[in-house]
Amino acid sequence: MFRSLAVRDYRIWFVGALVSNIGAWMQSTAQNWVVLTELSDTDALAVGITMALQFAPPLLLVPITGLIADRFDRRKILIATQSALALLGLGLGLLLLLGHAELWHLYLFALALGIVNAVDTPARQTFVADLVSSTDMSNAVALNSASFNAARMIGPALAGFLIVLVGSGWVFVVNAFTFLAVLGALWALRHLTVPRVAERKAPGGQFIAGFTYAMRRPDLVVVFVIVFLVGAFGMNFPIFSSTMAVAFGRGAGEYGVLNSILAIGSLTGALLAARRERARLRVVIIAAGGFGLAAAFSALMPTYWTFAASLVLIGLSAVTMLTTANGYVQTTTEPALRGRVMAIYMAILMGGTPLGAPLVGAVADAWGPRWALGVGAASGILAGIVGLVWLVAARGMRLERERVEGRRLSRVRLAFDDAPTASLAAITAEQPVVVAAPKRERMPAAAPDRVEPAHERVPEGEAPARRSLPVPADELVPEDFSEELALTTPISLPKRAERTD
């Protein structure tokens, strides 16, 4: 479950990111509470507008931000963006402490936060590929999610305590100083693997390459539709938690507790995802439907504490869906395009918020927070249906009855017309694949702008490097295949020997 932590650089990054994530959750909790109770008269629509301004830039800037993550040193990108986020938090904290903050200040702060995060998020999501090997990438993605949700357990509760004790302004100031941990971790990293592929296309072609690749992958399109529906209309947790806390007559402390309880389920989902060997699309679909049912269940809870307990199910299903979807997209995407495809993924996930958050906030204002939860429930159930229909139509999923050997009983199992590898092979047959150079051969130093063939040897005493090579399927040897590679590569059959008689 924790195998990625055996890598020194990943351990350093994990700890630094955990501290920074705690501060980020503190700030997020304080930001929504300030908008709802200090700068407006419990106006859920104002919270929705704040969320829309924060999450719109990733959608609008997706072609540029994905290319930045693919073309430049991700560590330097993160140093710049994390420093900017620290300064933004410090500035708003001082405005609140001095008593000069107004609602439009929060709107501008949310917009600036969204612009910086639009650059930060694709680089941060794909930075894990620079820290661990490709075989550990899915595990590292899941552990990143676990860190994020462990911070979610601590940050909101701590923010609620500080708001009551010393005021909301200090929460933003504390968050600014937590960025020192992640900046220190970035400077301490030593052994980064930063593959860069020289592209000779015009900038416009490079922008379009990620979109073209994603559109040729129907499985990725299904993932994008699912995360859009749930992200836009279902994952408006600040609106759900804050309005339900007010509806139950609770204050800032209880609002922070709701966010921390939600994180208990979220952390559980992330740790369960880390146990899985690889990310599966069917898990994404099941979790999306489970999120819809959990949100419907929460909307019916009669008391504050029963509602709080039901949030565990929402957190579990939501993070299971997101972590598995994130891992699936990263591990099945061509490395040279991973930053751009992840930028599309994050833009769809967060970019739906400008549409969904104001709508959900308006529903909460007009009919109450329970109806807002109902909108979230409908989005999750619809997303699950979309995924189920695709499995039936494209993969031929069906139920089959098979007899148990040695018994008169039979059992029902899921069956498909083709294996997952076959459907992906048809999509990626013309894409470059990742192969490992055989250990028995040597690979001399490569000339500039030249790609080393797989049959050349590596120096003695060095492990064979994993490289992106456009190798035809019929030239791959069995040694090149792994479980991860089988998900993205057409498996060639051995040629039948010709008979001479």
C-alpha positions in Angstrom: 0.0 0.0 0.0 2.8 2.4 0.9 5.5 1.2 -1.6 6.0 4.6 -3.2 7.2 5.9 0.2 10.4 3.8 -0.2 11.6 6.5 -2.7 13.5 9.2 -0.8 12.3 12.1 -3.0 8.7 11.0 -2.9 8.8 10.8 1.0 10.1 14.4 1.2 7.4 15.6 -1.3 4.7 13.7 0.6 5.5 15.3 4.0 5.8 18.8 2.6 2.6 18.5 0.6 0.8 17.1 3.7 1.7 20.2 5.7 0.7 22.6 2.9 -2.5 20.7 2.3 -3.6 21.2 5.9 -3.1 24.9 5.4 -5.0 24.9 2.1 -8.0 23.2 3.8 -7.9 25.7 6.6 -8.0 28.5 4.1 -10.8 27.0 2.0 -12.9 26.5 5.1 -12.4 30.0 6.3 -12.9 31.5 2.8 -16.4 30.0 2.5 -17.4 30.8 6.0 -16.3 34.4 5.6 -18.4 34.8 2.4 -21.4 33.1 4.0 -21.5 34.7 7.4 -19.2 37.8 7.6 -19.5 39.4 4.2 -23.1 38.4 3.3 -26.3 37.5 5.0 -26.0 33.7 4.7 -26.1 34.0 0.9 -25.4 30.6 -0.6 -25.4 32.2 -4.1 -22.4 34.3 -3.0 -20.5 31.1 -2.0 -21.4 29.7 -5.4 -20.1 32.8 -7.2 -16.8 32.6 -5.2 -16.4 28.9 -6.2 -17.2 29.7 -9.8 -14.5 32.5 -10.0 -12.0 30.1 -8.4 -12.6 27.2 -10.7 -13.2 29.0 -14.0 -9.6 29.7 -14.9 -8.5 26.1 -15.1 -11.2 25.6 -17.8 -10.3 28.7 -19.8 -6.5 28.3 -19.6 -6.4 24.5 -20.2 -4.4 24.6 -23.6 -1.7 26.8 -22.1 -1.4 25.2 -18.6 -1.1 21.7 -19.9 1.6 22.6 -22.4 3.5 24.4 -19.6 3.5 21.2 -17.5 4.8 19.2 -20.5 7.5 21.6 -21.7 9.1 23.1 -18.6 10.7 21.9 -15.4 7.8 21.1 -13.1 9.8 21.7 -10.0 10.5 25.3 -11.0 6.8 25.7 -12.0 5.7 24.5 -8.6 8.2 26.8 -6.7 6.7 29.8 -8.6 3.1 28.8 -8.1 3.4 27.8 -4.5 5.1 31.1 -3.7 2.3 33.0 -5.4 -0.3 31.1 -3.5 1.4 31.9 -0.2 1.5 35.6 -1.0 -2.2 35.6 -1.9 -3.2 34.0 1.4 -1.0 36.4 3.4 -2.5 39.4 1.6 -6.1 38.4 2.2 -5.4 37.5 5.8 -4.0 41.0 6.4 -7.1 42.6 4.8 -9.3 40.6 7.2 -7.2 41.4 10.2 -7.2 45.1 9.4 -11.0 45.1 8.9 -10.8 46.3 5.3 -12.1 43.2 3.5 -15.3 43.4 1.4 -17.1 40.8 -0.6 -15.6 42.0 -3.9 -12.1 41.5 -2.3 -13.0 37.8 -1.8 -14.2 37.6 -5.4 -10.9 39.0 -6.7 -8.9 36.7 -4.4 -10.9 33.7 -5.6 -10.2 34.6 -9.2 -6.4 35.1 -8.6 -6.3 31.9 -6.7 -8.0 30.1 -9.7 -5.5 31.6 -12.2 -2.5 30.4 -10.2 -4.0 27.0 -9.5 -4.7 26.6 -13.3 -0.9 26.5 -13.8 -0.1 24.7 -10.5 -2.5 21.8 -10.8 -1.4 20.1 -14.0 2.2 20.4 -13.0 1.5 19.1 -9.4 -0.6 16.2 -10.6 2.0 15.0 -13.1 5.0 15.8 -10.9 4.6 12.4 -9.4 5.9 10.9 -12.7 9.2 12.7 -12.0 9.4 11.2 -8.5 8.6 7.5 -8.9 8.8 4.8 -11.6 5.9 4.1 -13.9 5.1 0.9 -12.1 4.5 2.8 -8.8 2.7 5.8 -10.4 -0.8 4.5 -9.6 0.2 3.9 -6.0 1.8 7.3 -5.7 -1.3 9.0 -7.1 -3.5 7.3 -4.5 -1.1 8.2 -1.7 -1.2 11.9 -2.9 -5.0 11.6 -2.5 -4.6 10.1 0.9 -2.3 13.0 1.9 -4.9 15.5 0.6 -7.7 13.9 2.5 -5.7 13.3 5.7 -5.2 17.1 5.6 -8.9 17.5 5.0 -9.5 15.8 8.4 -7.3 18.2 10.2 -7.5 21.5 8.3 -11.3 22.3 8.5 -11.6 21.4 12.2 -8.5 23.5 13.0 -9.9 26.4 10.9 -13.2 26.3 12.8 -11.4 26.3 16.1 -9.2 29.3 15.0 -12.1 31.3 13.6 -13.9 31.0 17.0 -10.7 31.7 19.0 -8.8 34.4 17.1 -10.8 35.3 14.0 -10.8 34.2 10.3 -7.9 36.5 9.3 -5.3 34.5 11.2 -6.4 31.3 9.3 -5.2 32.8 6.0 -1.9 34.0 7.6 -1.2 30.5 9.1 -1.9 29.0 5.7 0.7 31.3 4.1 3.4 30.0 6.4 2.5 26.3 5.7 3.8 26.8 2.1 7.3 27.0 3.6 7.1 23.2 4.0 6.3 22.4 0.4 8.8 25.0 -0.9 11.5 23.4 1.4 10.6 19.9 0.1 10.9 21.1 -3.5 14.4 22.5 -2.9 15.5 19.3 -1.1 14.7 16.9 -4.0 17.7 15.4 -5.6 17.0 12.6 -8.1 14.2 13.8 -10.4 13.4 12.0 -13.6 12.3 14.7 -16.0 11.8 13.2 -19.4 11.1 15.8 -22.1 10.2 15.0 -25.7 11.4 17.5 -28.3 8.4 18.6 -30.4 8.8 20.3 -33.7 5.1 21.2 -34.1 3.9 24.8 -34.1 2.4 25.9 -30.8 -1.1 25.6 -32.1 -0.5 22.0 -33.0 0.9 21.3 -29.6 -2.2 22.7 -27.9 -4.4 20.6 -30.1 -2.4 17.4 -29.6 -3.8 16.7 -26.1 -7.4 17.2 -27.3 -6.9 15.0 -30.3 -5.4 12.2 -28.3 -8.2 12.4 -25.7 -10.9 12.4 -28.3 -9.5 9.2 -29.9 -9.8 7.5 -26.5 -13.5 6.8 -25.9 -12.7 5.4 -22.5 -11.2 8.7 -21.5 -14.2 10.6 -22.9 -16.4 8.5 -20.6 -14.2 9.3 -17.6 -14.4 13.0 -18.5 -18.2 12.9 -18.7 -18.4 11.2 -15.3 -16.1 13.6 -13.5 -17.8 16.6 -15.2 -21.3 15.6 -14.0 -20.2 14.8 -10.4 -17.7 17.7 -10.2 -20.1 20.3 -11.5 -23.3 19.4 -9.6 -22.3 16.9 -6.9 -19.0 18.0 -5.3 -20.1 21.4 -4.0 -19.2 20.4 -0.5 -18.7 24.0 0.8 -22.3 24.8 -0.1 -23.7 21.6 1.3 -21.8 21.7 4.6 -22.2 25.4 5.3 -25.9 25.6 4.5 -26.7 22.4 6.3 -24.8 23.7 9.4 -26.8 26.9 9.3 -30.0 25.0 8.8 -29.3 22.9 11.9 -28.5 26.1 13.9 -24.8 25.4 14.2 -21.7 27.7 14.0 -18.2 27.8 12.6 -16.9 25.1 14.8 -19.6 22.6 13.8 -19.1 23.6 10.2 -15.4 22.7 10.4 -16.3 19.3 12.1 -18.6 18.5 9.1 -15.6 18.9 6.7 -13.4 16.8 8.9 -16.0 14.0 9.1 -16.3 14.1 5.3 -12.6 13.6 5.2 -12.8 10.4 7.2 -14.6 8.7 4.3 -12.3 10.5 1.8 -9.1 9.2 3.4 -10.6 5.7 3.6 -11.3 5.8 -0.1 -7.8 7.0 -1.0 -6.2 4.3 1.1 -8.3 1.6 -0.5 -7.3 2.9 -3.9 -3.7 2.7 -2.9 -4.2 -1.1 -2.2 -5.3 -1.8 -5.8 -2.7 -2.8 -8.3 -4.1 -0.6 -11.0 -6.9 1.8 -11.7 -10.0 0.3 -13.3 -12.7 2.1 -15.2 -15.5 0.0 -13.7 -14.5 1.2 -10.2 -14.9 4.8 -11.4 -18.4 4.0 -12.7 -19.5 2.1 -9.6 -18.2 4.9 -7.3 -20.0 7.6 -9.3 -23.3 5.8 -8.8 -22.5 5.2 -5.1 -21.9 8.9 -4.7 -25.4 9.6 -6.0 -27.0 7.2 -3.6 -24.9 8.5 -0.7 -25.9 12.1 -1.4 -29.6 11.1 -1.6 -29.2 9.4 1.8 -27.6 12.4 3.4 -30.4 14.7 2.1 -32.9 12.7 4.2 -31.0 12.9 7.5 -33.1 14.5 10.3 -30.4 15.8 12.7 -27.0 17.4 12.6 -25.1 14.3 13.8 -26.9 11.8 11.5 -26.1 14.1 8.7 -22.5 14.3 9.8 -22.3 10.5 9.9 -23.7 10.2 6.4 -20.9 12.4 5.0 -18.5 9.5 5.5 -20.3 7.6 2.7 -20.1 10.7 0.4 -16.4 11.2 1.1 -15.7 7.5 0.5 -17.5 7.3 -2.8 -16.3 10.7 -4.1 -12.6 10.1 -3.5 -12.7 6.5 -4.7 -14.1 7.9 -8.0 -11.6 10.8 -8.3 -8.5 8.9 -7.2 -9.2 5.9 -9.5 -10.1 8.3 -12.4 -6.9 10.3 -11.9 -4.8 7.1 -11.8 -6.5 5.7 -14.8 -5.9 8.8 -16.9 -2.3 9.1 -15.9 -1.3 5.5 -16.2 -2.9 4.9 -19.6 -1.8 8.2 -21.3 1.2 8.6 -23.5 3.9 10.2 -21.3 4.7 13.0 -23.8 1.1 14.1 -23.6 0.4 13.4 -20.0 0.5 17.0 -18.8 -1.9 18.2 -21.5 -4.3 15.4 -21.0 -4.2 15.9 -17.2 -4.9 19.6 -17.7 -8.0 18.6 -19.7 -9.0 16.3 -16.9 -8.6 18.9 -14.2 -10.2 21.6 -16.3 -13.3 19.4 -16.8 -13.3 18.4 -13.1 -12.9 21.9 -11.7 -14.2 23.8 -14.7 -17.7 22.5 -14.2 -17.9 24.3 -10.9 -18.6 27.7 -12.5 -21.7 26.2 -14.0 -22.8 23.9 -11.2 -21.9 25.9 -8.0 -24.1 29.0 -8.7 -27.0 26.7 -9.7 -26.7 24.5 -6.6 -26.3 27.7 -4.5 -29.5 29.1 -6.0 -31.4 25.9 -5.3 -30.2 26.0 -1.7 -31.4 29.6 -1.4 -34.8 28.9 -3.0 -35.8 25.5 -1.7 -33.3 24.7 1.0 -30.0 22.7 1.3 -31.7 19.3 1.1 -32.8 20.0 -2.4 -29.3 21.1 -3.3 -28.0 17.7 -2.1 -30.7 16.2 -4.3 -29.1 17.9 -7.3 -25.8 16.3 -6.3 -27.5 12.9 -5.9 -29.0 13.1 -9.4 -25.6 14.0 -11.0 -24.0 10.9 -9.4 -26.7 8.5 -10.5 -26.7 10.0 -14.0 -22.9 9.6 -14.2 -23.2 6.0 -13.2 -25.8 5.3 -15.8 -23.6 6.9 -18.5 -20.7 4.7 -17.6 -22.9 1.6 -17.4 -24.4 2.3 -20.8 -20.9 2.6 -22.3 -19.8 -0.7 -20.8 -22.8 -2.4 -22.3 -22.7 -0.7 -25.7 -18.9 -0.6 -26.3 -17.6 -3.5 -24.3 -20.6 -5.8 -24.5 -20.9 -6.2 -20.7 -23.6 -8.7 -19.7 -24.4 -11.2 -16.9 -23.7 -14.8 -17.6 -24.5 -17.9 -15.6 -21.8 -20.5 -15.3 -21.8 -23.8 -13.6 -19.5 -24.4 -10.6 -17.3 -27.4 -11.3 -18.2 -30.4 -9.1 -21.5 -28.8 -7.9 -25.0 -28.6 -9.2 -25.1 -24.9 -8.3 -24.3 -22.2 -10.8 -23.1 -18.6 -10.3 -23.6 -15.3 -12.1 -20.6 -13.4 -13.3 -19.9 -10.3 -15.5 -18.7 -11.0 -19.0 -17.4 -8.8 -21.8 -17.1 -9.2 -25.5 -13.5 -8.2 -25.3 -10.8 -7.8 -22.7 -10.0 -4.2 -21.5 -6.6 -4.5 -23.3 -8.3 -5.2 -26.6 -10.4 -2.0 -26.5 -7.5 0.1 -25.5 -5.2 -1.6 -28.1 -7.5 -0.5 -30.9 -7.3 3.1 -29.7 -3.6 3.3 -29.0 -2.2 1.1 -31.8 -0.7 4.2 -33.6 0.5 5.8 -30.4 4.1 5.6 -29.0 4.4 3.0 -26.2 6.7 2.7 -23.2 9.1 -0.2 -23.5 12.0 -1.4 -21.3 15.4 -2.0 -22.8 16.5 -5.6 -22.4 19.0 -6.2 -19.6 21.2 -8.5 -21.7 22.2 -5.7 -24.2 24.2 -2.5 -24.0 23.0 0.9 -25.0 25.7 3.4 -26.0 25.3 7.1 -25.4 22.8 8.7 -27.8 23.6 11.6 -30.1 21.6 14.8 -29.6 18.1 14.7 -31.1 18.3 10.9 -31.6 16.2 8.3 -30.0 18.0 5.1 -28.9 16.7 1.9 -30.3 15.5 -0.7 -27.8 18.0 -3.3 -29.0 21.1 -1.2 -28.1 22.9 -2.0 -24.8 23.0 -0.1 -21.5 26.2 0.4 -19.6 27.2 -2.3 -17.1 26.0 -1.8 -13.6 23.1 0.5 -14.6 19.4 -0.4 -14.7 17.8 -0.3 -18.1 16.0 3.0 -18.6 12.3 3.2 -19.5 11.9 5.3 -22.6 9.1 6.4 -24.9 9.7 4.8 -28.2 7.4 4.5 -31.2 7.9 0.8 -31.5 5.6 -1.2 -33.9 3.5 -3.8 -32.2 5.0 -6.6 -34.2 8.5 -5.7 -33.0 7.8 -6.0 -29.2 9.2 -8.9 -27.4 7.5 -10.7 -24.4 10.1 -9.2 -22.1 8.8 -5.7 -22.8 5.3 -6.4 -21.4 4.1 -5.6 -17.9 0.6 -5.4 -16.4 0.6 -1.6 -16.9 1.8 -1.9 -20.4 -0.8 -4.4 -21.3 -3.5 -1.9 -20.6 -2.2 0.5 -23.3 -0.5 -1.7 -25.8 -1.7 -4.1 -28.6 -0.4 -7.5 -27.9 1.1 -9.0 -31.0 0.7 -12.7 -31.7 3.6 -14.8 -32.7 3.8 -15.5 -36.4 3.0 -19.0 -37.4 5.9 -20.8 -38.9 5.5 -21.7 -42.6 5.5 -25.4 -43.4 8.0 -26.5 -45.9 6.5 -30.0 -46.6 
